[in-house]
């Protein structure tokens, strides 16, 4: 698609984009297919570079932006399946994955990994749930 044909180019009719379209245009999506990782708390999938640059938009308290070590502690390459969620509040899939209160984006269906105890304690103190599971654990039990 050429830049002149982009949908968000509203110079022709002078009308702004509908709010829902504007929100979707800002959705964090992986910029590459290789080397993608999943946030171990919410499951959003992005490249390591995207996590380094922006952190996790759903979990800003994990402080991943600009912190390579923290990105490695809070993301994993071990996940199965991907779901593109465009309207989390209305999507039955987003509700089933328990990401219906998060931003639009691409989410992992299941995530294997485990936070360090310090990060788990921080999440527990905030009352946060997380989606990653240690290897060999029951995938039907939510932390």
N, C-alpha and C positions, 0 to 999 in steps of 0.2 A: 504494500500500500504506500502510495506517495504521500509526503507530508501535506500536499495541497488537498488531498482527499480525506484527511482525518476528520472524524465526527466532531471532535471538540473545537474545530475551526468554525466559530460562529459569526465570522465577519460578513457572510453572505446575507443573512436575514437579521442580524443584529440582536437576536434573542439569546438569552443565557441558556445554558444547559439545565435540564430539570435537575433538582437536588439529588435524586436517586442516581442519575447518570454521573453527576459530578462526584458523588461518594464512591461509586464503583470505579471511576477513573483513577482514584487515589489508592485503590486496593493494592497491598503489597503482594506481588506474585514473583515467583522465581525468575531470574533473568537468564538462567541457564538450566540445562537438563542434568548435566553432570555436576557432581559435588554438592548436591542440595542437602540440607539438614533440616531437622524439625526441632522446634522449641519443645523441650521436654515437659513444660507445664501446659501450654495451650495446644500444641501440635501444628502451629502454622509452619509452612515449609518455605524456605528461602535459601539462597546461597550463603555461604559463610561470609562473603564480602558484604552482603546485604545486612546480615546480623551485625557485623562489625560497624557498618556505616550508620544504620538506623536503630539497632537493637530490635527488640520484639515490641511491636506496637500494642499488643494485648497485655504484655507483662513488662512495662517500663521499669518497675521496681527491681527487676533482675539485673539492671545496669549492664547490659551487654554492649551497648554502643561504645566503640573505641577501646574495648577491653577484650583482647584476644583470648586470654585465659578464661575469663568469665563466659565467653561464647562457647568455648570448648566444654565447660562445666555444665552449661544450661541447654545445649543442643546436642543432637545425636544424628548420625547417619543411618541408624538402625530403626527403620520404620517400614510399615507395610501399607501399600495403597495410598491413593491420593484422591481427594475430593475437592473440586472447585466450588466454593460457597459464595454465591453472589448476594443473597439476601438472608443473612443468618437468622433473623427474627421470624421469617416465614418458612424456612426450609425444614422439612421433617428430618432430612439427613443431618443438618446442623444440630437439631434437637437430639437426635439419636447419638451423635458424637459428643454432645454436650459442649458445643461451641456456638450455640445460638445467641450468646451475649457478646461474642467477639466480633471483630471487624471482618468484612468480606476478605477472602483470600483463598489460598490452597492449603488444605489441612491433611495431615496424615490420618489414616484410619486406625492404625495401632502403632504404638511407640514402645521400643524396648530400650531400657536404660535406667539409670538410677542417679538421683541427685546425691551430692555429698551431704552428709548429715547436717552440716551447718546451713546449707541452703534449704533442706527439708524443714529444719527448725524455724527458719525465717518464714517460709511459706505457711507453716502451721500457726505461727504467731499472728499472721495476717488473716488466717481463716481461709487460705487459698487451697484449692484442690489442684492436683496435677494428673496428667494423663499417662506418663511413662510408667512402665512396669519392669521390674528386674527380670532377667532371663529366667524362664521356668515358672513364673508366677501365673496365677489365674487371670486371663485377660478380661473376665467378666466382672472383676471386683475393681471399683474405682477408689483411688486414694483420697 
